[in-house]
């Protein structure tokens, strides 16, 4: 058990919940209103046990009885249980290299307040102070904030029972016990997570991937990120680095990525790589997109190469993991606009022709969704998932 889980179990604002209670609440969070009989069937528990569990959840103002619904054409009316949205709140924070995005959500992960501002600095002390101030601002209106989750680009591992940000390139951090530092200041349970892993968990519980036993999430933009759900759980790997496909080979004759990999996906697919490929001075990614929309040959060629790289990545992910569905998001989705056909053709060339098609979902990119993922990480912390 991590220190964060230990804090969660002892939190005065969030009671200890046995397995049946946690399981029932998780089903309602993921699938919406359900009758007791259906929850009991899903969890494999008796109706009596489920009744006791839901009574505890009601006593702690986590769920309530909703409308009566008819279950099936010949079924009997059933009273639906629903998650309460007015009692428990969670702080979610997304850190970039120069900004902080923060939200407050209710127990069902609906955003009720949001805020963003530039980072004061990238030092650990200043960042912790800034998050504390944001929490204080939110707490004036939402007294029941019972946990917080912070997500960032980087590797986060459990070391000796502690959550450690082992490296974050954008923030230039190494070996930072961020969750512990914030927990001491805020006085509530805090968890820290890799941003893509957190977003994957959020999509699995509250997004288009809700309930899937396996899924892969791919983010494209400043970097290439991967999140994996296997057997219903986020796959993080031994060092928090599971799912690194950004250096798969695309063209052995291509330029080096800077880490000694010639022609890997990161050479073509990141926003910086697309800009560099166009070769125009003082160019940024939005301008690259504008050039492609105007029909600029160099820009269209750069996006075509990016499309090939994305197709290789998606095909490799699908071949290796056989996910139930794939989610694609990020601020680099313009590659689909200019090279969607290239992506599809390359994907089909990588996959086995006999394989069944995979459900694809493209999710628009917003930084607030990353902050919401931090709040979902806090919810999962309190439920010990």
DRENRO-641546 format. One record per residue: x, y, z of N, C-alpha, C, CB in turn. Coordinates in pm, whole numbers, plus 32768, in hexadecimal, padded with zeros to 4 digits. Glycine has a CB too. Layout:
// DRENRO-641546
XYZXYZXYZXYZ ...
// end
This chain:
// DRENRO-641546
80547F8780008000800080008057807C80007FA18001807B 803B80DD7FAA808881587FA6806081B1801A807681A17F21 80B48215803580928275809E801182BE807C810482DA80B1 7FF982D97FFB7F7F831F7FD47F0482CD7FF57F82833E7F3F 7F0982487FDF7E9781F57FFF7E8081EF80957EAA81697FC7 7EED81EE80E27EDF81ED81727E9B826B81A37F6781DC81B5 7EC282DD816A7E83835C818F7DF0835B816B7EC983D3814B 7DD0832580F57D45832280C87CEE82D481277D3B82E7803D 7D1F826181577CCF820E81AF7CB7825382357D12818981C4 7D1282AB825D7D0282EC82DE7CC7837682D67D8482F48320 7C9983A082617C67842882507BE4843C829B7C55844881BC 7BDC84A882E77B6284C383337AEE84EA82DA7B7B85318399 7B0A851E82617A9E854982087A7384DB81A97ACA85C281B9 7AB7846C81AC7A9483FB81567AA3837B81A87AEE83F780D4 7A37833481C17A3E82C082197A82824881D879B482998245 7AAE81EC82297ADF816E81F57A6B812181B67B2481198264 7A7D80F2813C7A1480A880F67A44801B80D979EC80F08073 79FD7FB5810B7A207F2A80EA7A0A7F0E805679CD7EC9813F 7A307E96802C7A2D7E747F9E79A47E847F5E7A5C7DE77F8B 793C7E557FA178B67E5B7F65788A7EEA7F4D78507E147FBF 78A57F437FAE78807FCF7F9F78CF80117F2E7897801A8023 79517FF67F2A79A380307EC079787FFC7E377A3780107ED7 795C7F7C7E3079327F427DB278AE7F797D8179297EAD7DBE 784E7F8A7DDD77CB7FBF7DB677D8804F7D8677697FB87E2C 7828809F7DCC783A812B7DA3788181327D1C788981797E0E 78E280DC7D07792980DC7C8778CA80BB7C14799C80787C8A 7872805B7C26781280387BBC77B980AF7B9A77BD7FC07BE7 778C80F77BFF7735816B7BE8778281DD7BA576F8819C7C6C 780081EE7BCA785182567B8C786882397AF878D782647BD4 788381BC7AD778A681997A4F782D818B79F378F481197A4E 77BE81577A2A774E813379D276D0818579EA772D80A479E4 76D281E17A4C765C82327A6375F681EC7ABA761E825979E0 757C82217AC3751481E97B1B74FC81547B00749182357B0A 74F781067B6C74DE80767B637486804B7BD8756480267B63 74367FE17BC673E97FAA7C3674417F507C8C736F7F5C7C03 74187F397D0674687EE67D6174827E5B7D2874227EDB7DE7 741A7E207CED74297D987CB974967D907C4F73A47D657C80 749E7DF47BFA75037DF47B90758F7E067BCA74E57E627B2B 759D7E5D7C2E76207E707C6D764C7DEF7CB1761B7EE47CD4 75EF7DAD7CF876107D307D3C763C7CC67CD775977CFD7D8C 75F97CC07C64761F7C5F7BFD76AA7C7C7BC775B87C607B8B 76C87CFC7BAE774B7D207B7877BC7D007BD9774E7DB47B55 77A17D147C5A78097D007CBF780F7C707CF077F37D5C7D34 77A87C217CD277A47B977D00778E7B8B7D9678247B527CDB 773B7BE47DCD771C7BE17E5C76867BCD7E6D774B7C637EA3 765D7BA97EE675CF7B937F0275857C177F0975BD7B457F85 75027C107EF574B17C8A7EFF74BC7CC57F8B741E7C6C7EDE 74C27C707FF174CC7CA2807A754F7CED809074C07C2E80DE 75BD7CB6805C763F7CF9806A76407D7E802176AF7C9F8036 76047D7E7FAA76017DF87F5D75AB7E627FA175CD7DDD7ED0 753D7E387FDE74E77E96802575327ED7809874697E4F805A 75817E8680E275D07EBF815076387F20811976167E4E81A0 76777EFC80AA76DD7F53807176A37FD8804377217F0E7FFC 76327FD47FFF75F780517FCE75C280A68042758680327F6B 759A806480AE756D80B1812375E18103815B753380548190 765880C7816076CF8110818F76ED81868133774880B18197 76E7817080B0770281DC8052769E824D8060770081A77FC3 7621822C807A75BC8294809075D782E08111752F82578093 75FF829A8179761B82DB81F9768C834081EC763F82748262 76E88327819177588382817B773F83E2810677D883338162 76C383EC80DB7698844D807676E1843C7FF176AD84DA80A9 770083C17FCE774383A67F4F76E1837F7EE177A983397F61 7676833F7F067610831A7EA5758683387EDE761C82857E7E 752483347E88749983467EB3743E82F67E58747183DD7EB3 73C282E97E7F736182A57E2B732783067DC672F082677E81 732282D97D4A72F0832E7CE0726883037CB0735083307C6D 725083157C3071CE82F67BF871B9825F7BEE71BF83377B6E 713C82377BDD711981AB7BC8711581927B32709081887C0A 715881267B06715E81087A78713780787A6071EA81237A3F 70FF805C79EB70DA7FD679C571517F93798470607FD67966 717C7F2279BC71F07EDA798871C17E69792C72477EA179FC 71BD7E8278AA71927E1D784B70FE7E27783071B37D93787D 70D47DF077BF70497DFD77956FE97DBE77F870367DBF770C 70107D4F78366FB97D0878936FEB7D1479226FAD7C75786C 704C7D6B793870867D7479BD70327DC37A1E710E7DB179B3 70567DB57A9E70137E017B0870587E887B1870147DB27B8F 700D7EEC7B43704B7F6F7B5B70BA7F637BC46FE17FD67B89 71297FA77BAC719B7FA37C0771C380317C2E72137F597BC8 71E280437CAE721080C47CDC72A580D17CBD71F580D77D74 72C7813B7C757350814D7C4873A381957CB27353819B7BC3 741F816A7CC1747E81AD7D1874D5820A7CC474D581477D66 74F082817CF7753D82E47CAE75A9831E7D0874E183537C77 7614834E7CCA7681838F7D147658841E7D357705838E7CC3 766D84477DB2765084D17DD976C1852D7DA9763E84DC7E73 769A85A27D7B76FC86007D43770F867D7D9876D286277CB8 76D8867E7E1076D886FA7E5D771C86EE7EE4764C87297E71 776C86857EF777A286707F7E783A865F7F82776285F97FBA 787586207F1E790486057F20794586427EA47920856D7F27 79B386887EBB79F786CD7E4C7A8B86A87E4979E787677E5A 7AC586B67DD07B4E868B7DB97B9786F37D687B5286027D72 7C14870E7D8E7C69876C7D477CBE87217CE27CC187BC7DA9 7CBD87517C657D1287187BFE7D6E87827BC57CBE86D97B8E 7DED875F7BB17E5087BF7B817EA1877F7B127EAD87EE7BF4 7EB587C97AA67F0F87A27A3A7F8088087A327EC3879679B1 7FFC87DA7A3A807088307A2F80B0881F79A680D688117A9F 80C9888D7962811A888B78E981A088CC790B80D288D57872 81F088E778A88270892678C3826589B978E582C88916784E 81EF89F578CA81E18A8578E4815A8AAF791A81FC8AD07867 81018A507937807B8A75796580448A0B79C3801C8A8978ED 7FDF8A347A0F7F9689D97A667F0289E57A467FB289F77AFE 7EC189747A2F7E33896D7A167DF389227A8A7E148928798C 7D8A895A7AC27D4D891D7B387CB5891A7B2B7D7689687BB7 7C7A88B07B607BE988A47B617BBD886C7BE87BB7884A7AED 7B3F88817C057AFC88397C717A8E87E87C307AC3889B7CE0 7A8587677C547A1987147C2279C786DF7C967A4F86A07BCC 794E86B27C75790186697CD9792885D67CD47868867B7CC1 78E085837D1E790384F57D2778F284AD7CA178AE84B27D90 789D84E27C49788984A47BC678E784DE7B5D77F884B77B9A 794C85297B8879B585627B32798185D07AD679F484F67ADE 7911860C7AF978E086807AAE792686FE7AE17846868E7ABA 795B874F7A8779A287C87AAF793F88317AE179F688017A3B 795888637B5A790288CB7B93794A89517B9C78D288A17C1E 79CE89517B8F7A1A89CE7B907AA089B37B4C7A2F8A057C23 7AD88A197B0D7B5A8A097ACC7BA88A8B7ACE7B4889DA7A3C 7C2D8A7D7AC17C868AF07ACD7D098ACE7A887C9E8B177B63 7D488B317A4C7DCC8B1C7A127E1F8B9B7A1F7DC28AF2797E 7EA18B897A297EFC8BFA7A307F898BCB7A107EF78C3D7ABB 7FE38C2679ED806E8BFF79D480B08BCC7A5380BF8C75799B 810E8B717A45815D8B477AB781B28BBB7AE781B58ACC7A94 81BA8BCC7B6982128C327BA282A28C137B7D82018C3B7C3C 82C68B957B8A83488B637B5F833D8ACB7B5B83BD8B937BBE 83A58A8A7B2C83A289F87B2883E689B97BA183E389C67AAA 840D8A087C03844789CD7C7B83DB89827CC884888A397CD5 8403891B7D0D83A488CA7D59835E891E7DC383EB88527D9A 83AA896E7E0C837189BE7E7883088A1F7E4483DF8A0B7EC1 83278A677DD782C78AC67D9F824B8A7F7D6A83078B187D30 825C8A0B7D2C81EB89C27CF6818F89917D64821A894D7CA1 81C8895B7DCE8177892F7E40812C89A57E7C81CF88EB7EAC 81718A167E91812F8A8D7EC780BB8AB97E6D81958B017ED6 80CF8AB47DEB80688AE17D8E7FED8A877D9380A08AE67CFF 80028A047D9A7F9189A87DA47F4989BB7E287FBF89177D95 7F9089D47E927F5189EE7F147EF88A697F0B7FBC8A027F82 7F278AD27ECA7ED58B4B7EBC7E578B2F7E697F288BBD7E7B 7E658AE17E007DF08AC07DAD7D8C8A6F7DFE7E1B8A717D2E 7DBC8A107E4D7D6389C37EA37D198A1D7F057DB189597EEF 7D618A7B7F407D228AD77F9F7CB48B287F5C7D8C8B357FDB 7CCB8B557EE27C678BA17E987BEB8B4C7E7F7CA18BD37E12 7BFE8AD17E517B8D8A797E367B428A547EB57BBC89FA7DF0 7B8C8A407F237B508A127FA07AF08A767FDB7BBB89F18004 7AFA8AF37FB37A9B8B577FE47A0D8B387FB77AC38BE27FB6 79FE8AFD7F41797A8ADD7F0D79588A497F17796F8B087E7E 79BF89F47F2279A889647F2679ED892C7FA379DC891F7EA3 79A28931800F79DA890C809279FD88788099797989308101 79BE8828804679CF879880537A3A875D7FFA795087558038 7AA087A97FD17B0B876E7F817B5487077FD77B6F87DC7F4B 7B4986897FB17B7E862180097BFB85DD7FD57B1585BA8020 7C2685FC7F5A7CA285C27F267CCC86117EAB7C90852B7F03 7D4A86027E857D7E86497E117DD485EB7DBF7DCF86C77E3B 7DD586047D3B7E2A85B97CE07E7386187C847DD885547C8F 7EF486037C737F4786587C1D7F8285FF7BAF7FB986A17C6E 7F74862A7B337FB085DD7AC6801086357A777F4385A37A69 807685F77A4180DF863D79F8812485DC799A8145867F7A58 81698613793881B785BF78DD82368595792381D7860A7858 82498514793282C084E4797682AA845879AC82E6854179E7 8310842379EA830A839C7A2382F183A77AB9838D834E7A08 828F835A7AE7826D83597B75826B82C87BA381E4839F7B91 82B482AB7C0C82C182217C3A82AC821A7CD1834C81E87C15 827F81A47CFD8275818A7D8D82FA81557DBF820381267DAB 833881A07E1783BB817A7E4C83B4817B7EE4842B81DA7E19 83C881077F2083C280FA7FB3833E81317FEA843881447FF5 82D081127FA3824D813D7FD3822E81CE7FBA824481228063 828082157F6C826A82A37F50825B82B87EBA82DE82F97F89 820883197E9581FC83407E09826A83A67DE9816E837B7DEC 82BE83837D89832F83D97D67832883FE7CD383B583947D89 832E84807CB6834084AC7C2C83D484987C0E831285447C17 83F384297BCC8481840A7BB684BF84677B4F849083797B89 847084907AEB84A284F17A89842C85347A4484FE84AC7A20 843685B77A3283D8860379E184298666798F836C864D7A3A 842F864C790C8489869A78B6845A872B78A98493865A782C 83D68740789A83A487C8788783BB881E7905830F87C57865 83AC87E0797A83C0882A79F7845088227A29836287F57A62 849F87CA79EB852B87B67A13853487887AA4857C883779FF 84DF87277AC784DE86EE7B4D851B86637B4A844F86E97B86 855886407BBA858585B77BD0856F85927C63861A85A77BA8 8535851C7C77852584E17CFC84DD85407D5C85AE84BD7D35 846685697D33841585C77D83839E857D7DC083E6863E7D2C 838F857C7E45831A853E7E8582A3859E7E86833D85127F16 827085BF7E10820D86297E02818F860F7E5481E8863A7D71 815985967E4C80DD85787E9580F1858A7F2B80AF84E97E77 8161855E7F5E817E856B7FEC818A85FE801582008520800F 81D1864D7FC681E286DB7FE6815C87247FE78241871D7F82 810887077F84808587497F7E802887167FEB804687357EF6 802D869680087FD7865F80717FF2869E80F77FE985C9807A 807286B68114809686F6819380608785819B812E86F781A6 805E87CA812B8030885681297F9788618125806C889F80B1 7F58880A80D87EC7881580C67E7787CF81337EA087DB8040 7EB3876C81727E6C872381DB7E0286C481A67E2C87848238 7E0B869E81277DB0863E80EB7E0385D9809B7D478686808E 7DCA8565807B7E15850680297E3485417FA07DC684848019 7EAD85297F717ED9855C7EEE7F1D84EA7EA37F3A85D77EFE 7F0284E17E247F4784827DCF7F8284CB7D577EE984107DA1 7FF1849A7D24802F84D17CAC803584637C4380BD850A7CCA 802484897BC6801F84247B5D8056845D7ADB7F8F83F07B49 808B84057A8880AB842B79FF802C845979BA80ED83B479B2 803384C6796E7FBA850179387F7084A478D77FDB858278F1 7FB9845978857F76840078277F36838A786F7FD983CE77BD 7F7A835478D47F3E82E979227EBF831A79687FA382B3798A 7EC48393799D7E4E83CB79E07DDC83DF797E7E7084507A24 7DFA841279077D93842878A37D5883A278757DCC8475782A 7DAB833D786B7D7A82B878457D17828478AC7DEF82577835 7D3A8292792B7CE0826579957C5D82B479937D2382737A1E 7C66833679777BED838979727B92835D78FF7C12841E7963 7BCC8340788B7B7C8311781A7B40828878367BD1830B779B 7B87823778837B5781B178A37AE281B379047BC7815E78DB 7AE18212795E7A74821A79C07A04827879947AAB82477A46 7A2782E6795679C3834F793E79BB837D78AC79E283C57995 7A06834178537A09836F77C979D6830977667A93839777A3 7A05831476EB79D482BC768079FE822B76967A0682EC75F9 7A64821476E97A91818B77037A56814E77807B258188770B 79EC818977B779B4815B7836799080C7782E793781AD785B 79CA807A788A79A87FEE789779F77F90783F791C7FDD787A 7A497FC477E27A957F6B778B7AFB7F1C77DD7ADC7FBC771B 7B077E9B77C07B6A7E4978067BF87E6977D87B4C7DB577F1 7C047E97775B7C887EBE77297C777F3376C97CCF7E4776E3 7CD17F9276D27CD2800176747D5E803D766F7C69806D769C 7D77808276027DF580CC75F27DD2815C75D57E4E808F7581 7E1581B876197E05824776007E88827C75CA7DDA82937681 7E8182C4755B7EF782FD751C7EE5839475147F1082C0748F 7F4683E075467F408471753D7FB184A074E17F4C84B275CA 7F918500748C7FF5853874317FF585CF743E7FD9850C739F 806B860974368079869A7443810B86BB745D801F86D274B4 8126870074CB81B1872074EE820286A1750281B68776756D 81C0863A753181FD85B7753F819A854E75108229859C75D2 81BF84D075208169846074FE8157840F757D81A484097489 80DC840175A880C283BC76268069834376138082841B7689 807682E47670802A826876667FF6824176F0808181F6762B 7F77821C76F37F3B81E6776C7EF68164774A7ED7824B77AA 7F02810177A27ECF807B77867E78804977F97F44801A776D 7E07801077D57DB27FCA78357DB67F3778107D1F80027835 7DDD7EE3786D7DE07E5278597D947E1178CC7E737E1D7850 7D317DBD78AA7CDE7D7C790F7CA07DE3796E7D307D17795E 7C797E5579357C327EBA79837C897F1279D97BD17E7779D8 7D0C7F0679D07D657F577A247DCE7F9F79D07DA97EFF7A8E 7DF980137A017E62805E79BC7EE6801579C87E6E80ED79F6 7F26800079567FA97FBF79548015802A795B7FB97F6678D5 8062802A79C580C8809279D88155805E79C380BD80CC7A61 816B7FDD79D781F17FA779C882437FB47A4782397FEB7957 82B67F727A4A83097F6E7AC283397FF87AEC83807F137AAC 835D804C7A8B839280D17AA9833481417A7F841980E37A65 82B481207A6A825481857A3F826381AC79AE826281FE7A94 829E8155795B82BD817978D0827B811D786A8351817978BC 821580D6789281D680787835819B80C077BC81688027787C 81A4807F7747816280B476D081B3811B768480E180EE76F6 8235810E76828285816E76358297813B75A6830F81857679 82468172754D824D814C74C1827D81BF746981C4811C7492 82A9822D74A782CC82A27457834F8293740B82D4831A74AF 839A822974298418821673E0841481997387848C820D7442 839B816B7363839380FC730483C5812B727C830180C572FA 83FE80D07231843B80F171B083D0810F71488495807F7180 83E1817F7103838A81A3709383D78199700F8352823270A6 845281CE700C84A481CC6F93853781C76FBD8488824A6F38 857A81586FA4860481476FD0866281AA6F8E863380BA6FB3 863681EA6F22868A824D6EDE866E82DB6F0F867582456E47 861382E96F6E85EC836C6F9D865183AA6FFB856883636FE1 863D8429701D8699846E7078869084387106867B85057078 86F68453715386FA842471DE86A1847B7237878C84247214 8669843C729B8614848572F9866584D2736085B68426733F 86E584BD7365873884FD73C9875F849E743886F185747404 871C842A743D873F83C4749F877F834C745C86C4839974EE 87A5835F73DD87E882F47396878E82987349883782A673F3 870F82BE733786B0826972EF869582A77266862C82587340 86CA827371FC86AC82AB7178861F828A714B871182797110 85D782EE711E855482DA70E284E982A4713E8561827F7071 84F182C271C084878293721A840F82F0721484BB828872AC 83A082C77251832383137247833183A1727A82B682CC7292 838183B472E3838C843A731D83CF849D72BF83D88433739F 8417846B725A845784C271F883EF850871A184B9847271A0 837A84C97191831784F971328296852F717282F4848C70D4 827084FB71E681E7850F721581D58580727981B684937252 823B85A572C58229861073278217869672E082A186167387 81DA86F4732481C4877972EA824887B972C0817B87D4734E 82AE87AC7315833187E672F6836D87A6727A839087D6736D 835B8722726C839286DD71F7834F870A7177838286477208 82CD871F717B8284874E710582B587D970DD81EC87517120 82C58830713F82F788B77124838288B270E982F7890C71A5 83D8886071258462885670F58468881E706884B587FF7153 840F87C17049840F87846FC483EA87E86F5683AE870F6FC0 839488486F77836B88AC6F1383E289046EED82F789036F48 843689216F5384B489656F3584AC89FB6F2784EB892E6EBA 843C8A386F4A842E8AC96F4184578B0A6FC5839C8AF06F1C 84A48B736FBE84D38BB77037845E8BF67083853B8C227015 846D8BFC7108840B8C3F715F837E8C07714D840A8CD67144 83758B84714182F48B41712D82C98AFD71AF82FC8ADA70B9 82488B0771D182138ABB724181A98A5B720D81D98B1A72AD 81748A0772678118899F723B809589D8720480FA894272AE 80558A3972467FDB8A71720B7FF18AA8717E7FA48AE07264 80668AE5716580848B1770DF80988AA2707E81028B7070E1 80D38A3670AD80E389C07059805B8989702E8133895370A3 7FFC8988708B7F75895B706B7F3689B870047F1E895670EB 7F498A3B70177F108A9D6FB97F4D8A8B6F2E7F298B2D6FEC 7FCE8A706F27800E8A5A6EA67FD489DF6E6080A68A4B6EB8 7FC089756EAC7F8888FB6E727EFA89146E3D7F8688896ED9 7EAD89616E877E2589806E5A7E2589D66DDD7DD789C56EC9 7E908A226DCC7E9C8A766D547ED78A2A6CDE7EF08AF06D73 7EF989AB6CF47F2C89596C877FC1895B6C757EEE89836C0B 800D898E6CD8809E89936CCD80D689056CC180DC89DC6D46 812688ED6C5A815888676C3B81B188306CAB81A588696BB8 820B88836CDF826688546D49821A882F6DC782CE88BF6D68 81B588816DE9816588656E60811687E46E4E810688DA6E7E 80D987D36DDA808B875A6DC180E486DE6DC2804287646D3B 815E86EB6D9181BC867B6D9481E086566E24823A869D6D43 81F686BC6E76821886A46F0381A7865D6F4B823987296F4A 812C86876F3280B986456F7280A485B96F3B803A86996F5F 80C585A36EBC80BA851D6E84811C84BD6EC980D485206DED 819584EC6EDF81F6849B6F2981C584806FB8828084E26F2D 818784E56FF4815184D3707B80E1846B7079811D855A70B2 808F846F70108023840E7004805883806FF97FCD842E6F8C 80C3836E6FAE810182E96FA3813282BB702C817582EC6F3F 81738315707681A682F170FA813482CA715881F683657136 80C883177152805682F871A9801A827071847FEA8366719F 8011825171037FDE81D070D98033815D710B7FD581CA7043 80B8816F710781138107713A80FC80F371D081A6812D711F 80F18162721980DC815872A98059811172C980DD81E472E9 7FEC813B72897F6A80FF72A67F69806B72837EFB81497259 7FA3804972117FA87FBD71EA7FF97F6A724C7FE17FAF7160 806A7FA2727A80BF7F5B72DA80777F47735F81427FA872F0 80327FB0738D7FE77FA6740B7F7C7F3B74007FA8802F742F 7F327F3C73917EC57EDC73817EFB7E4E73757E717EFF7305 7F657E3B73287FA07DB6731B7FD37D81739F80117DB872B5 80137DD873EC80527DAC74687FF47D9874DC80B97E0C748F 7F867DE474DF7F307DE375557EA37DAF753C7F287E6D758C 7E797DAF74BF7DF27D81749C7D887DC674F27DE87CE874AD 7D867E4D74F57D277E93754C7C997E8E75157D527F247560 7C3B7E9B75707BAE7EA0754A7B8F7F1F74FD7B547E9775C6 7BD27F8C75227BC0800A74DB7C3C806074E97B448055750F 7C4880C1748E7CBA811E748E7C8481AC74917D1681077410 7CBD81FE74E67C97828B74F27D0D82E174C67C6B82AE7584 7CF2834174707D5A839B743E7D36842A74647D6B838E73A4 7D96847074A17D7C84FA74C87DFF854874C97D3985007554 7DF985C774F07E70861C74F67E618696749E7EEB85CD74CC 7EBF86F474AB7EB7876F745D7EF6876073D37EFA87DF74A7 7F1A86E573AD7F5086CC73277EF0868272CC7FCF867F7332 7E6E868972E97E0B863E729B7DFD8671720B7D86864472DF 7E3B86E371EC7E34871671627E6E86B270FF7E7D879B7157 7EC28656712E7EFA85F270D37E8B859F70927F5B8596711E 7E1D858C70D87DAD8542709D7D69859370307D47851C710A 7D698617703F7D2B866E6FDB7D7786676F567D2786FE700E 7DFA86626F5D7E4A86696EE37E7B85E16EB37EC086C26EFA 7E7F857F6F0C7EBA84FE6EE57E6A84896F1D7F4A84F56F15 7DE8849B6F2D7D96842F6F627D9E83B26F0C7D06845B6F6D 7D9E83C56E887DAA83526E2F7E2E830A6E3D7D97837D6DA1 7E9983576E4D7F1E831D6E607F2382CC6EE27F8A838D6E63 7EE683016F4C7EE182B96FCB7E9D82326FB77E95830D7036 7E2982336F767DDB81B96F647E2581536F0E7D5481DA6F26 7E6081806EA07EA781236E487F1F80E36E8E7ED5816B6DC9 7F6881356ED97FDC80FF6F217FB1809F6F8E803081716F5D 7F4880C46FD67F13806C703E7EEE7FE570037E9880AC7081 7EA97FE56F927E807F696F537EF77F186F217E217F856EDF 7F637F5C6EFA7FDA7F136ECB80267ED26F3E80367F726E7E 80167F096FB7805B7ED2702C800D7E5F706A80727F417093 7F8A7E6B706C7F367E0670AC7F267D8B70537EAD7E4070CD 7F057D1C70947EE67CA470497E5F7CB570047EE57C2770A5 7E527C906F837DD47CA46F3C7D5F7C596F7A7DE47C796EAD 7D7B7BEC6FC17D0F7B9B6FFA7CDA7BD0707E7D3E7B0F700C 7D1F7C3370BA7CF57C65713D7C727CB271347D617CBF7178 7C247CA6719C7BA67CF171A37BC37D8671B47B4D7CBD7216 7B6A7DDC71837B7D7E6D71967B737E9372297B167EBC7145 7BB57EFF724C7BB57F3172D67B657FB272DB7C467F477309 7B197FC473477ACE8040735A7B2F80B473727A6C803273D1 7B26811D731D7B798194732C7B22820973597BC281B672A7 7B57825973B47B1482D373DF7B79834473DE7AD482C2746D 7B5583B3739F7BA8842B739F7B69848E74007BB784687310 7BB484B474667B80850B74D07BC1859474C47B9984CE755C 7B7385FF74B27BAE868674A97C0586A575227B4086EF749C 7C6C86F5750B7CCE871275737CAB879275BE7D59871E7537 7CAF878A76437CA2880076997CF887EA77157C0C881976C1 7D428851773E7D96884277B47D43882878327DEB88BF77C7 7CC8885D78357C75884578AB7C5787B078BC7BF3889478A3 7C578764784E7C4086D478597CB58690789F7C2B869777D0 7D2D86C5788A7D9F868E78D27D9386AC79687E2386C6789A 7D67872579897D5387457A167CE586EE7A527D3187DB7A27 7C7A86DA7A067C0D86817A347C4485F57A4C7B9A867B79CC 7CA285CA79F87CE085477A0E7D2785427A957D428528799E 7D6185B37ABF7D9C85B87B447D3485A37BB17DE2863C7B58 7CBD85DF7B9F7C5285CC7C007C24853B7C017BDC86287BE0 7C1D84FD7B8B7BF7846F7B857C5F841A7BCE7BE984417AF1 7CDE843D7BC17D4683F57C0B7D2C84007CA27DD1842D7BE9 7CFD84747CCE7CDD84857D5C7C65842E7D847CC085197D7C 7C0184287D2D7B8D83D37D497BB883417D527B2083E47CDC 7C0A83167CF57C3A828C7CF57C9082707D717C8B82707C74 7CDC82D37D9B7D2A82C57E167CD082A67E8D7D7A83447E31 7C6382F27E987C0A82DF7F0B7BC082597F067BA6834F7F12 7BAF82267E8C7B7081A27E7D7BD881317E797B1B819F7DFE 7C5981567E867CC780F57E8B7CD080A47E0A7CB480977F01 7CC280E67D997CD880A87D177D5880DE7CD97C5F80BF7CBA 
// end
